[in-house]
Amino acid sequence: MARLDVRKTYALVTSLSWLFAVLPMPVMVLLAQSRGISLTEIGVVMALYSVTVAALEVPSGALADTLGRKRTFLLGGLLAIASRVAAVLAMDTAGFIVFALLFGVSRALTSGTLEAWFVDALQEEDASVDLQPALAAAGSFQLAGLAIGTLAGGALPDLFAGLSTEGLLTPLAMPMLASAAGQVVVLAVTAALVLERRAANAKAAPRALAAHIRGALASAVRTPHLRLLLLAEMAVGATVAASENLWQPFFAGLPQQLFGGGTTAMGVILAGSFGVGILGNVLATAVSSALGGRHALVAALFQVLQGGAFVALALSGGFLAAAALFWGTYLSRSAWGSPHQALYNREVGSTERSVMLSVSSLASFLGAAAGSVALGAVADGSSIGTAWSVAGALVAVTALLYVRFERLPRHEAGRAGAEVLVAEPG
């Protein structure tokens, strides 16, 4: 298989990866329930998944920086396949716990790994490259993969409706089985097309990995640029949690006659959010170009827009207006993403990129955890609209972080931890 250029390779691999990863999403809870798992037990299983990802996020990033991004991604892909097989075979809570643990480890290993490879490859081609348009374009392909995968995953059980509902190979198990098969395709495409030029240390010592992790965390704490960006990441994580946890009961409580008043309208809302996300990436590139590549200003503008959309959504009463405003939150969040990531990648060096992207992901996860608890409590104590108003105010205020970011003096990317890693024996 002939190798594509870096941009096409990254778009192809990551969009396929997301497409096959989300195939089970529309029916995963239904599959577990069909195997006799209660909602409380499902909650425990997903909590174990989240804890696993959080615990391994930064160590896995350090591993990718040392073992190699391609190797680490392939390892994560193998575990993703194993997790899907475990889910198909699971007939009790213990089986689904095995699935959650394998899935969590695979997610941690693949999180940010190929993005680090992609950014490094672009900078090898052109040290002064503007990362924002490239990240936005790749993000659009990933969103398309998410949309297609979600729709296909919901349709697969209907296509296999003739299968028995008892045993392992039931209609609800088909998306999980298709996901496992699809991950094999992703591994083959990755192995054939991804070319990693930087040297990897296949025998990285535990001391070296520990030093790399300590250096990454120290860099996040002591570097003003990174502190500001990570605070913004946490705030967005909290608003994402408020959006994902509360949108279904919010829209279910609104009068609507679309599609006979059934749940199909909910599916349209979710699929539409991916579509407007693609538009958000296009818009971010256009605005960044118009503002001369001032990515901090662009990120600030879209944070204000996202906050306003949340507040307006909280005040809306009609189903169609609420749907449009809900999509507005996704559009502005997607448009925020690529300028924010361009700034973040500018602040870290090549030898630490995977672990620092893992730090960013961890910040988002911590924000989401806090947002789930705090904003969920606000929704219970007052209303979903109130919770969304608080989320909107929070994300809008982060625009000030980017204003502060622009006023800080530029500094060279990289930190002492990278040199420590190189100095450690393998």
C-alpha positions as a Markdown table, in Angstrom:
| # | Residue | x | y | z |
|---|---|---|---|---|
| 1 | Met | 0.0 | 0.0 | 0.0 |
| 2 | Ala | 1.5 | 3.3 | -1.1 |
| 3 | Arg | 1.8 | 5.9 | 1.7 |
| 4 | Leu | -0.3 | 9.0 | 1.6 |
| 5 | Asp | 1.0 | 12.4 | 2.7 |
| 6 | Val | 0.9 | 13.2 | 6.4 |
| 7 | Arg | -2.4 | 15.2 | 6.4 |
| 8 | Lys | -4.3 | 12.6 | 4.4 |
| 9 | Thr | -2.9 | 9.7 | 6.5 |
| 10 | Tyr | -3.9 | 11.4 | 9.8 |
| 11 | Ala | -7.4 | 12.2 | 8.5 |
| 12 | Leu | -7.9 | 8.7 | 7.2 |
| 13 | Val | -6.6 | 6.8 | 10.2 |
| 14 | Thr | -8.3 | 8.9 | 12.9 |
| 15 | Ser | -11.7 | 9.2 | 11.1 |
| 16 | Leu | -11.8 | 5.4 | 10.6 |
| 17 | Ser | -10.7 | 4.9 | 14.2 |
| 18 | Trp | -13.6 | 7.0 | 15.5 |
| 19 | Leu | -16.1 | 5.6 | 13.1 |
| 20 | Phe | -15.5 | 2.0 | 14.3 |
| 21 | Ala | -15.0 | 3.0 | 17.9 |
| 22 | Val | -18.5 | 4.5 | 18.2 |
| 23 | Leu | -20.4 | 1.8 | 16.4 |
| 24 | Pro | -21.6 | 0.2 | 19.7 |
| 25 | Met | -22.4 | 3.6 | 21.4 |
| 26 | Pro | -26.1 | 3.7 | 20.4 |
| 27 | Val | -26.9 | 0.3 | 21.9 |
| 28 | Met | -24.1 | -0.5 | 24.4 |
| 29 | Val | -26.3 | 0.0 | 27.4 |
| 30 | Leu | -29.1 | -2.0 | 25.8 |
| 31 | Leu | -26.6 | -4.8 | 25.1 |
| 32 | Ala | -25.6 | -4.9 | 28.8 |
| 33 | Gln | -29.3 | -4.9 | 29.9 |
| 34 | Ser | -30.1 | -7.7 | 27.6 |
| 35 | Arg | -27.4 | -9.8 | 29.4 |
| 36 | Gly | -29.1 | -9.1 | 32.8 |
| 37 | Ile | -27.0 | -6.2 | 33.9 |
| 38 | Ser | -28.8 | -3.5 | 35.9 |
| 39 | Leu | -28.5 | 0.2 | 35.4 |
| 40 | Thr | -26.6 | 0.5 | 38.7 |
| 41 | Glu | -24.2 | -2.1 | 37.6 |
| 42 | Ile | -23.7 | -0.4 | 34.3 |
| 43 | Gly | -22.9 | 2.8 | 36.1 |
| 44 | Val | -20.2 | 1.0 | 38.1 |
| 45 | Val | -18.8 | -0.5 | 34.9 |
| 46 | Met | -18.6 | 2.9 | 33.2 |
| 47 | Ala | -17.1 | 4.4 | 36.3 |
| 48 | Leu | -14.3 | 1.8 | 36.3 |
| 49 | Tyr | -13.7 | 2.7 | 32.6 |
| 50 | Ser | -13.4 | 6.4 | 33.5 |
| 51 | Val | -11.1 | 5.8 | 36.5 |
| 52 | Thr | -8.9 | 3.6 | 34.3 |
| 53 | Val | -8.5 | 6.3 | 31.6 |
| 54 | Ala | -7.8 | 9.0 | 34.2 |
| 55 | Ala | -5.2 | 6.9 | 36.0 |
| 56 | Leu | -3.3 | 5.9 | 32.8 |
| 57 | Glu | -3.7 | 9.1 | 30.7 |
| 58 | Val | -0.4 | 10.7 | 31.6 |
| 59 | Pro | 1.7 | 7.5 | 32.0 |
| 60 | Ser | 0.5 | 6.3 | 28.6 |
| 61 | Gly | 1.5 | 9.6 | 27.1 |
| 62 | Ala | 5.0 | 9.2 | 28.5 |
| 63 | Leu | 5.1 | 5.7 | 27.1 |
| 64 | Ala | 4.2 | 7.0 | 23.6 |
| 65 | Asp | 7.0 | 9.6 | 23.8 |
| 66 | Thr | 9.5 | 6.9 | 24.6 |
| 67 | Leu | 8.3 | 3.7 | 23.0 |
| 68 | Gly | 7.0 | 5.6 | 19.9 |
| 69 | Arg | 3.6 | 7.0 | 18.9 |
| 70 | Lys | 2.9 | 4.4 | 16.2 |
| 71 | Arg | 3.8 | 1.5 | 18.5 |
| 72 | Thr | 1.7 | 2.8 | 21.3 |
| 73 | Phe | -1.3 | 3.4 | 19.1 |
| 74 | Leu | -1.1 | -0.1 | 17.6 |
| 75 | Leu | -0.9 | -1.5 | 21.1 |
| 76 | Gly | -4.0 | 0.5 | 22.1 |
| 77 | Gly | -5.8 | -0.8 | 19.0 |
| 78 | Leu | -5.1 | -4.4 | 19.9 |
| 79 | Leu | -6.5 | -3.9 | 23.3 |
| 80 | Ala | -9.5 | -2.1 | 21.8 |
| 81 | Ile | -10.2 | -5.3 | 19.7 |
| 82 | Ala | -9.8 | -7.4 | 22.9 |
| 83 | Ser | -12.3 | -5.2 | 24.7 |
| 84 | Arg | -14.9 | -5.6 | 22.0 |
| 85 | Val | -14.5 | -9.3 | 22.0 |
| 86 | Ala | -14.8 | -9.3 | 25.8 |
| 87 | Ala | -18.1 | -7.4 | 25.5 |
| 88 | Val | -19.5 | -9.8 | 23.0 |
| 89 | Leu | -18.6 | -12.7 | 25.3 |
| 90 | Ala | -19.7 | -11.1 | 28.5 |
| 91 | Met | -22.8 | -12.6 | 30.1 |
| 92 | Asp | -22.5 | -11.1 | 33.6 |
| 93 | Thr | -21.2 | -8.0 | 35.4 |
| 94 | Ala | -17.7 | -9.5 | 35.7 |
| 95 | Gly | -17.5 | -9.9 | 32.0 |
| 96 | Phe | -18.5 | -6.3 | 31.4 |
| 97 | Ile | -15.9 | -5.2 | 34.0 |
| 98 | Val | -13.2 | -6.9 | 31.9 |
| 99 | Phe | -14.5 | -5.0 | 28.9 |
| 100 | Ala | -14.4 | -1.7 | 30.8 |
| 101 | Leu | -10.8 | -2.2 | 32.0 |
| 102 | Leu | -9.5 | -3.3 | 28.6 |
| 103 | Phe | -11.4 | -0.4 | 26.9 |
| 104 | Gly | -10.0 | 2.1 | 29.4 |
| 105 | Val | -6.4 | 1.0 | 28.9 |
| 106 | Ser | -6.9 | 1.1 | 25.1 |
| 107 | Arg | -8.4 | 4.6 | 25.3 |
| 108 | Ala | -5.6 | 5.9 | 27.4 |
| 109 | Leu | -2.9 | 4.4 | 25.0 |
| 110 | Thr | -4.5 | 6.0 | 21.9 |
| 111 | Ser | -5.5 | 9.4 | 23.4 |
| 112 | Gly | -3.4 | 12.1 | 21.7 |
| 113 | Thr | -0.9 | 9.6 | 20.4 |
| 114 | Leu | -1.4 | 10.1 | 16.7 |
| 115 | Glu | -2.0 | 13.8 | 17.2 |
| 116 | Ala | 1.5 | 14.1 | 18.6 |
| 117 | Trp | 2.8 | 12.2 | 15.6 |
| 118 | Phe | 0.8 | 14.4 | 13.2 |
| 119 | Val | 2.1 | 17.7 | 14.7 |
| 120 | Asp | 5.7 | 16.5 | 14.8 |
| 121 | Ala | 5.4 | 15.4 | 11.1 |
| 122 | Leu | 4.0 | 18.7 | 10.0 |
| 123 | Gln | 6.7 | 20.6 | 11.9 |
| 124 | Glu | 9.4 | 18.4 | 10.3 |
| 125 | Glu | 8.1 | 19.5 | 6.9 |
| 126 | Asp | 7.8 | 23.2 | 7.9 |
| 127 | Ala | 9.0 | 24.4 | 11.3 |
| 128 | Ser | 6.8 | 27.6 | 11.0 |
| 129 | Val | 3.6 | 25.7 | 9.9 |
| 130 | Asp | 0.3 | 27.1 | 11.2 |
| 131 | Leu | -1.2 | 24.1 | 12.9 |
| 132 | Gln | -4.7 | 25.5 | 13.2 |
| 133 | Pro | -6.0 | 24.8 | 9.6 |
| 134 | Ala | -4.5 | 21.3 | 9.6 |
| 135 | Leu | -6.0 | 20.4 | 13.0 |
| 136 | Ala | -9.4 | 21.9 | 11.9 |
| 137 | Ala | -9.4 | 19.9 | 8.7 |
| 138 | Ala | -8.5 | 16.7 | 10.5 |
| 139 | Gly | -11.2 | 17.4 | 13.1 |
| 140 | Ser | -13.8 | 17.7 | 10.4 |
| 141 | Phe | -13.0 | 14.2 | 9.1 |
| 142 | Gln | -13.1 | 12.8 | 12.6 |
| 143 | Leu | -16.5 | 14.4 | 13.2 |
| 144 | Ala | -17.7 | 12.8 | 9.9 |
| 145 | Gly | -16.5 | 9.5 | 11.1 |
| 146 | Leu | -18.4 | 9.9 | 14.4 |
| 147 | Ala | -21.6 | 10.8 | 12.6 |
| 148 | Ile | -21.4 | 7.9 | 10.2 |
| 149 | Gly | -20.4 | 5.5 | 13.0 |
| 150 | Thr | -23.2 | 6.6 | 15.3 |
| 151 | Leu | -25.8 | 6.2 | 12.5 |
| 152 | Ala | -24.5 | 2.8 | 11.4 |
| 153 | Gly | -24.3 | 1.5 | 14.9 |
| 154 | Gly | -27.9 | 2.3 | 15.5 |
| 155 | Ala | -29.0 | 0.7 | 12.2 |
| 156 | Leu | -27.0 | -2.6 | 12.6 |
| 157 | Pro | -29.3 | -4.3 | 15.1 |
| 158 | Asp | -32.2 | -3.7 | 12.8 |
| 159 | Leu | -30.3 | -5.2 | 9.9 |
| 160 | Phe | -29.7 | -8.4 | 11.9 |
| 161 | Ala | -33.2 | -8.4 | 13.5 |
| 162 | Gly | -33.6 | -12.0 | 12.4 |
| 163 | Leu | -31.0 | -13.3 | 14.8 |
| 164 | Ser | -32.0 | -14.8 | 18.1 |
| 165 | Thr | -32.1 | -12.5 | 21.1 |
| 166 | Glu | -30.6 | -15.2 | 23.2 |
| 167 | Gly | -26.9 | -16.2 | 23.4 |
| 168 | Leu | -23.9 | -14.3 | 22.2 |
| 169 | Leu | -24.6 | -13.3 | 18.6 |
| 170 | Thr | -27.7 | -11.3 | 19.1 |
| 171 | Pro | -28.8 | -8.2 | 17.1 |
| 172 | Leu | -27.6 | -5.9 | 19.8 |
| 173 | Ala | -24.1 | -7.6 | 19.8 |
| 174 | Met | -23.6 | -6.9 | 16.1 |
| 175 | Pro | -22.3 | -3.3 | 16.5 |
| 176 | Met | -19.7 | -4.5 | 19.0 |
| 177 | Leu | -18.6 | -7.3 | 16.7 |
| 178 | Ala | -18.5 | -4.9 | 13.7 |
| 179 | Ser | -16.4 | -2.5 | 15.9 |
| 180 | Ala | -13.9 | -5.3 | 16.6 |
| 181 | Ala | -13.6 | -6.1 | 12.9 |
| 182 | Gly | -13.3 | -2.4 | 12.0 |
| 183 | Gln | -10.4 | -2.0 | 14.5 |
| 184 | Val | -8.5 | -4.7 | 12.6 |
| 185 | Val | -8.8 | -2.5 | 9.5 |
| 186 | Val | -7.6 | 0.5 | 11.5 |
| 187 | Leu | -4.5 | -1.4 | 12.7 |
| 188 | Ala | -3.7 | -2.5 | 9.1 |
| 189 | Val | -4.1 | 1.0 | 7.7 |
| 190 | Thr | -2.0 | 2.5 | 10.5 |
| 191 | Ala | 0.8 | -0.1 | 10.1 |
| 192 | Ala | 0.9 | 0.5 | 6.4 |
| 193 | Leu | 0.6 | 4.3 | 6.2 |
| 194 | Val | 2.0 | 5.9 | 9.4 |
| 195 | Leu | 5.7 | 6.5 | 9.1 |
| 196 | Glu | 7.4 | 7.6 | 12.3 |
| 197 | Arg | 10.8 | 9.1 | 11.7 |
| 198 | Arg | 11.8 | 10.0 | 15.3 |
| 199 | Ala | 13.8 | 7.4 | 17.2 |
| 200 | Ala | 12.0 | 5.4 | 19.8 |
| 201 | Asn | 13.4 | 3.8 | 22.9 |
| 202 | Ala | 12.0 | 0.3 | 23.0 |
| 203 | Lys | 13.5 | -0.4 | 26.4 |
| 204 | Ala | 12.7 | 2.8 | 28.2 |
| 205 | Ala | 13.6 | 2.4 | 31.9 |
| 206 | Pro | 10.9 | 2.9 | 34.5 |
| 207 | Arg | 13.0 | 5.7 | 36.0 |
| 208 | Ala | 13.0 | 7.5 | 32.7 |
| 209 | Leu | 9.3 | 7.2 | 32.3 |
| 210 | Ala | 8.8 | 8.4 | 35.9 |
| 211 | Ala | 11.1 | 11.4 | 35.2 |
| 212 | His | 9.2 | 12.2 | 32.0 |
| 213 | Ile | 5.8 | 12.1 | 33.9 |
| 214 | Arg | 7.2 | 14.3 | 36.7 |
| 215 | Gly | 8.6 | 16.8 | 34.2 |
| 216 | Ala | 5.3 | 17.0 | 32.3 |
| 217 | Leu | 3.3 | 17.7 | 35.5 |
| 218 | Ala | 5.9 | 20.2 | 36.6 |
| 219 | Ser | 5.7 | 22.0 | 33.3 |
| 220 | Ala | 1.9 | 22.2 | 33.4 |
| 221 | Val | 2.1 | 23.8 | 36.9 |
| 222 | Arg | 5.0 | 26.2 | 36.4 |
| 223 | Thr | 4.5 | 27.4 | 32.8 |
| 224 | Pro | 2.0 | 30.3 | 32.7 |
| 225 | His | 1.0 | 29.7 | 29.1 |
| 226 | Leu | 0.1 | 26.1 | 29.8 |
| 227 | Arg | -1.7 | 26.9 | 33.1 |
| 228 | Leu | -4.0 | 29.2 | 31.2 |
| 229 | Leu | -4.7 | 26.7 | 28.5 |
| 230 | Leu | -5.3 | 23.9 | 30.9 |
| 231 | Leu | -7.7 | 26.0 | 32.9 |
| 232 | Ala | -9.7 | 26.7 | 29.8 |
| 233 | Glu | -9.6 | 22.9 | 29.0 |
| 234 | Met | -11.1 | 22.2 | 32.4 |
| 235 | Ala | -13.9 | 24.7 | 32.0 |
| 236 | Val | -14.8 | 23.3 | 28.5 |
| 237 | Gly | -14.8 | 19.8 | 30.0 |
| 238 | Ala | -17.3 | 20.9 | 32.6 |
| 239 | Thr | -19.6 | 22.4 | 30.0 |
| 240 | Val | -19.3 | 19.3 | 27.8 |
| 241 | Ala | -20.5 | 17.2 | 30.8 |
| 242 | Ala | -23.4 | 19.6 | 31.3 |
| 243 | Ser | -24.3 | 19.3 | 27.7 |
| 244 | Glu | -24.0 | 15.5 | 27.3 |
| 245 | Asn | -25.6 | 14.6 | 30.7 |
| 246 | Leu | -28.6 | 17.0 | 30.5 |
| 247 | Trp | -29.6 | 17.4 | 26.9 |
| 248 | Gln | -31.8 | 14.4 | 26.6 |
| 249 | Pro | -34.1 | 15.2 | 29.6 |
| 250 | Phe | -34.1 | 18.8 | 28.5 |
| 251 | Phe | -35.4 | 18.1 | 25.0 |
| 252 | Ala | -37.7 | 15.3 | 26.3 |
| 253 | Gly | -39.5 | 17.9 | 28.4 |
| 254 | Leu | -40.1 | 20.2 | 25.4 |
| 255 | Pro | -43.3 | 19.8 | 23.3 |
| 256 | Gln | -42.6 | 18.7 | 19.8 |
| 257 | Gln | -44.4 | 17.0 | 16.9 |
| 258 | Leu | -41.4 | 16.2 | 14.7 |
| 259 | Phe | -41.3 | 12.6 | 13.5 |
| 260 | Gly | -44.5 | 11.8 | 15.4 |
| 261 | Gly | -43.1 | 13.0 | 18.7 |
| 262 | Gly | -40.8 | 10.0 | 19.0 |
| 263 | Thr | -37.2 | 9.5 | 19.8 |
| 264 | Thr | -36.1 | 9.8 | 16.2 |
| 265 | Ala | -36.0 | 13.6 | 16.7 |
| 266 | Met | -33.4 | 13.0 | 19.5 |
| 267 | Gly | -31.2 | 11.1 | 17.0 |
| 268 | Val | -31.5 | 13.9 | 14.5 |
| 269 | Ile | -30.3 | 16.4 | 17.2 |
| 270 | Leu | -27.3 | 14.2 | 18.0 |
| 271 | Ala | -26.3 | 13.6 | 14.4 |
| 272 | Gly | -26.8 | 17.3 | 13.7 |
| 273 | Ser | -24.3 | 18.2 | 16.4 |
| 274 | Phe | -21.6 | 16.4 | 14.5 |
| 275 | Gly | -22.5 | 18.1 | 11.3 |
| 276 | Val | -22.3 | 21.6 | 12.8 |
| 277 | Gly | -19.0 | 20.6 | 14.3 |
| 278 | Ile | -17.6 | 20.2 | 10.8 |
| 279 | Leu | -18.9 | 23.7 | 10.0 |
| 280 | Gly | -17.3 | 25.0 | 13.2 |
| 281 | Asn | -13.9 | 23.8 | 12.0 |
| 282 | Val | -14.4 | 25.5 | 8.6 |
| 283 | Leu | -15.5 | 28.7 | 10.4 |
| 284 | Ala | -12.5 | 28.6 | 12.7 |
| 285 | Thr | -10.1 | 28.4 | 9.8 |
| 286 | Ala | -11.7 | 31.4 | 8.0 |
| 287 | Val | -11.8 | 33.5 | 11.2 |
| 288 | Ser | -8.2 | 32.7 | 12.0 |
| 289 | Ser | -7.1 | 33.7 | 8.6 |
| 290 | Ala | -9.1 | 36.9 | 8.7 |
| 291 | Leu | -7.5 | 37.8 | 12.1 |
| 292 | Gly | -4.0 | 37.1 | 10.9 |
| 293 | Gly | -3.5 | 33.8 | 12.8 |
| 294 | Arg | -4.2 | 35.3 | 16.3 |
| 295 | His | -5.4 | 32.0 | 17.6 |
| 296 | Ala | -5.8 | 33.2 | 21.2 |
| 297 | Leu | -8.2 | 35.9 | 20.1 |
| 298 | Val | -10.1 | 33.4 | 17.9 |
| 299 | Ala | -10.4 | 31.0 | 20.8 |
| 300 | Ala | -11.6 | 33.8 | 23.1 |
| 301 | Leu | -14.3 | 34.8 | 20.6 |
| 302 | Phe | -15.7 | 31.3 | 20.2 |
| 303 | Gln | -15.7 | 30.8 | 24.0 |
| 304 | Val | -17.9 | 33.9 | 24.4 |
| 305 | Leu | -20.1 | 32.6 | 21.5 |
| 306 | Gln | -20.4 | 29.2 | 23.2 |
| 307 | Gly | -21.3 | 30.8 | 26.5 |
| 308 | Gly | -23.9 | 32.9 | 24.9 |
| 309 | Ala | -25.4 | 29.9 | 23.1 |
| 310 | Phe | -25.7 | 28.0 | 26.4 |
| 311 | Val | -27.5 | 30.9 | 28.1 |
| 312 | Ala | -29.8 | 31.4 | 25.2 |
| 313 | Leu | -30.5 | 27.7 | 25.1 |
| 314 | Ala | -31.4 | 27.8 | 28.8 |
| 315 | Leu | -34.0 | 30.5 | 28.1 |
| 316 | Ser | -35.5 | 28.9 | 25.0 |
| 317 | Gly | -38.9 | 27.2 | 25.0 |
| 318 | Gly | -39.5 | 25.9 | 21.5 |
| 319 | Phe | -38.1 | 22.6 | 20.3 |
| 320 | Leu | -36.7 | 23.9 | 17.0 |
| 321 | Ala | -35.2 | 27.0 | 18.6 |
| 322 | Ala | -33.6 | 24.9 | 21.3 |
| 323 | Ala | -32.2 | 22.5 | 18.8 |
| 324 | Ala | -30.6 | 25.3 | 16.8 |
| 325 | Leu | -29.1 | 26.8 | 19.9 |
| 326 | Phe | -27.9 | 23.4 | 21.1 |
| 327 | Trp | -26.2 | 23.0 | 17.7 |
| 328 | Gly | -24.7 | 26.5 | 18.3 |
| 329 | Thr | -22.9 | 25.2 | 21.4 |
| 330 | Tyr | -21.4 | 22.4 | 19.4 |
| 331 | Leu | -20.4 | 24.7 | 16.5 |
| 332 | Ser | -18.7 | 27.2 | 18.7 |
| 333 | Arg | -17.0 | 24.5 | 20.8 |
| 334 | Ser | -15.7 | 22.8 | 17.6 |
| 335 | Ala | -14.5 | 26.2 | 16.3 |
| 336 | Trp | -12.7 | 26.8 | 19.6 |
| 337 | Gly | -10.9 | 23.5 | 19.5 |
| 338 | Ser | -8.4 | 23.9 | 16.6 |
| 339 | Pro | -7.0 | 27.4 | 17.6 |
| 340 | His | -6.8 | 26.2 | 21.2 |
| 341 | Gln | -4.9 | 23.0 | 20.2 |
| 342 | Ala | -2.6 | 25.0 | 17.9 |
| 343 | Leu | -1.6 | 27.2 | 20.9 |
| 344 | Tyr | -1.1 | 24.2 | 23.2 |
| 345 | Asn | 1.0 | 22.3 | 20.7 |
| 346 | Arg | 3.1 | 25.5 | 20.1 |
| 347 | Glu | 4.0 | 25.5 | 23.8 |
| 348 | Val | 5.4 | 22.0 | 24.1 |
| 349 | Gly | 8.4 | 20.3 | 22.5 |
| 350 | Ser | 8.5 | 17.3 | 20.2 |
| 351 | Thr | 10.0 | 14.9 | 22.8 |
| 352 | Glu | 7.2 | 15.6 | 25.3 |
| 353 | Arg | 4.3 | 16.1 | 23.0 |
| 354 | Ser | 2.4 | 12.9 | 23.7 |
| 355 | Val | 2.6 | 13.2 | 27.5 |
| 356 | Met | 1.6 | 16.9 | 27.4 |
| 357 | Leu | -1.4 | 16.1 | 25.2 |
| 358 | Ser | -2.3 | 13.5 | 27.9 |
| 359 | Val | -2.0 | 16.2 | 30.5 |
| 360 | Ser | -4.5 | 18.3 | 28.5 |
| 361 | Ser | -6.9 | 15.3 | 28.2 |
| 362 | Leu | -6.6 | 14.7 | 31.9 |
| 363 | Ala | -7.5 | 18.4 | 32.6 |
| 364 | Ser | -10.6 | 18.0 | 30.4 |
| 365 | Phe | -11.5 | 14.8 | 32.2 |
| 366 | Leu | -11.2 | 16.4 | 35.6 |
| 367 | Gly | -13.3 | 19.3 | 34.5 |
| 368 | Ala | -15.9 | 16.9 | 33.2 |
| 369 | Ala | -16.0 | 15.0 | 36.5 |
| 370 | Ala | -16.4 | 18.2 | 38.5 |
| 371 | Gly | -19.0 | 19.5 | 36.0 |
| 372 | Ser | -21.0 | 16.3 | 36.1 |
| 373 | Val | -21.3 | 16.5 | 39.9 |
| 374 | Ala | -21.7 | 20.3 | 40.4 |
| 375 | Leu | -23.9 | 21.1 | 37.5 |
| 376 | Gly | -26.0 | 17.9 | 37.9 |
| 377 | Ala | -26.7 | 19.1 | 41.5 |
| 378 | Val | -27.6 | 22.6 | 40.2 |
| 379 | Ala | -30.0 | 20.9 | 37.7 |
| 380 | Asp | -31.6 | 18.8 | 40.4 |
| 381 | Gly | -31.8 | 21.7 | 42.9 |
| 382 | Ser | -33.1 | 24.3 | 40.4 |
| 383 | Ser | -33.4 | 23.4 | 36.7 |
| 384 | Ile | -31.5 | 22.2 | 33.7 |
| 385 | Gly | -31.7 | 25.8 | 32.3 |
| 386 | Thr | -30.0 | 27.1 | 35.4 |
| 387 | Ala | -27.2 | 24.6 | 35.1 |
| 388 | Trp | -26.7 | 25.5 | 31.5 |
| 389 | Ser | -26.7 | 29.2 | 32.4 |
| 390 | Val | -23.9 | 28.6 | 34.9 |
| 391 | Ala | -22.0 | 26.5 | 32.3 |
| 392 | Gly | -22.4 | 29.3 | 29.8 |
| 393 | Ala | -21.1 | 31.9 | 32.2 |
| 394 | Leu | -18.1 | 29.7 | 33.1 |
| 395 | Val | -17.0 | 29.1 | 29.5 |
| 396 | Ala | -17.5 | 32.7 | 28.5 |
| 397 | Val | -15.3 | 33.9 | 31.4 |
| 398 | Thr | -12.4 | 31.7 | 30.0 |
| 399 | Ala | -12.1 | 34.2 | 27.2 |
| 400 | Leu | -10.2 | 36.3 | 29.7 |
| 401 | Leu | -7.6 | 33.5 | 30.0 |
| 402 | Tyr | -6.8 | 33.9 | 26.3 |
| 403 | Val | -6.6 | 37.7 | 26.6 |
| 404 | Arg | -4.0 | 37.1 | 29.3 |
| 405 | Phe | -2.3 | 34.5 | 27.2 |
| 406 | Glu | -1.8 | 37.0 | 24.3 |
| 407 | Arg | -0.1 | 39.5 | 26.7 |
| 408 | Leu | 2.4 | 37.0 | 28.0 |
| 409 | Pro | 5.9 | 37.0 | 26.3 |
| 410 | Arg | 6.6 | 34.1 | 24.0 |
| 411 | His | 8.9 | 31.4 | 25.2 |
| 412 | Glu | 10.7 | 28.5 | 23.6 |
| 413 | Ala | 8.8 | 25.2 | 23.6 |
| 414 | Gly | 10.3 | 22.4 | 25.7 |
| 415 | Arg | 11.3 | 21.8 | 29.3 |
| 416 | Ala | 13.9 | 20.2 | 31.5 |
| 417 | Gly | 12.0 | 17.0 | 31.8 |
| 418 | Ala | 12.7 | 16.2 | 28.1 |
| 419 | Glu | 16.5 | 16.5 | 28.7 |
| 420 | Val | 16.2 | 14.3 | 31.8 |
| 421 | Leu | 14.5 | 11.7 | 29.7 |
| 422 | Val | 17.3 | 11.7 | 27.1 |
| 423 | Ala | 19.9 | 11.5 | 29.8 |
| 424 | Glu | 18.4 | 8.5 | 31.6 |
| 425 | Pro | 19.9 | 5.1 | 30.5 |
| 426 | Gly | 17.6 | 2.9 | 28.4 |
